[in-house]
């Protein structure tokens, strides 16, 4: 393959995005970080964790799609990212099952001065 063919192929594959897009996404991530911190000071009851995780998922999605260039990648990259997310969901499900089952077990009473 000649050098000009490689350069033409690289021009077809690479997606040059404007800096304004990266700065816009960075600004959005900073706004979402401020919202996360502000939400931590608001008492939403059991919804605090849901709001925090929801914002974290949105932030992670923007980072993965744009800063890691997955949005413009091949199908194989999407499969690998999807497999990683699926594995994360499995681990979080197991963690939540363990956490939820902790309340079912009663701790033995502490006997002092036997």
ABEGO torsion letter per residue (X at the ends): XBAAAAAAAAAAABBBBBAAAAAAAAAAAAAAAAAAAAAAABBAEAAAAAAAAAAAAAAAAAAAAAAAGAAABBAAAAAAAAAAAAAAAAAAAAAAAAAAAAAABBBBBBBBGX
